[in-house]
């Protein structure tokens, strides 16, 4: 999500940027810049090696 969209979501929810910073600090969100804009991306936990090899079919 663009930083501006995250800001709008935070305003509608009555939250502040400490929520986003906490998620970044926990490794659950990543901040990235692209063409002069800042984006926030959700990070997914890594699967154990055994599940990666078999393709994690339980999500299908």
C-alpha positions in Angstrom: 0.0 0.0 0.0 1.2 3.5 -0.7 2.1 5.6 2.4 -0.8 8.0 1.6 -3.3 5.1 1.6 -2.0 3.7 4.9 -2.3 7.2 6.4 -5.9 7.4 5.3 -6.6 3.9 6.7 -5.0 4.9 10.0 -7.2 8.1 10.2 -10.4 6.1 9.5 -9.5 3.7 12.2 -8.5 6.3 14.7 -4.9 4.9 14.9 -1.5 6.5 14.5 1.8 5.6 12.8 3.0 3.8 15.9 0.9 0.8 14.7 2.7 0.7 11.4 6.1 1.3 13.0 5.4 -1.6 15.4 4.6 -3.9 12.6 7.8 -2.9 10.7 9.8 -3.5 13.9 8.2 -6.9 14.4 9.1 -7.9 10.8 5.4 -8.2 9.7 5.6 -5.2 7.3 8.4 -3.9 5.1 8.8 -0.4 3.9 10.0 0.1 0.4 10.4 3.1 -1.9 9.7 3.1 -5.6 9.8 6.1 -8.0 9.9 8.5 -5.1 7.0 7.0 -3.1 7.0 4.9 0.0 5.1 1.6 0.1 4.3 -0.8 2.9 4.3 -4.5 2.1 3.0 -7.4 4.2 5.7 -10.0 4.9 4.7 -13.6 5.2 6.4 -16.1 7.6 8.9 -18.5 6.0 7.7 -22.0 5.6 9.8 -24.8 7.1 12.0 -26.5 4.5 9.9 -29.7 4.4 6.7 -27.8 3.5 8.4 -25.7 0.8 9.6 -28.9 -0.9 6.2 -30.5 -1.0 4.4 -27.3 -2.1 2.2 -26.8 1.0 -0.8 -28.4 -0.7 -3.0 -27.7 2.4 -3.6 -24.1 1.2 -5.2 -25.3 -2.0 
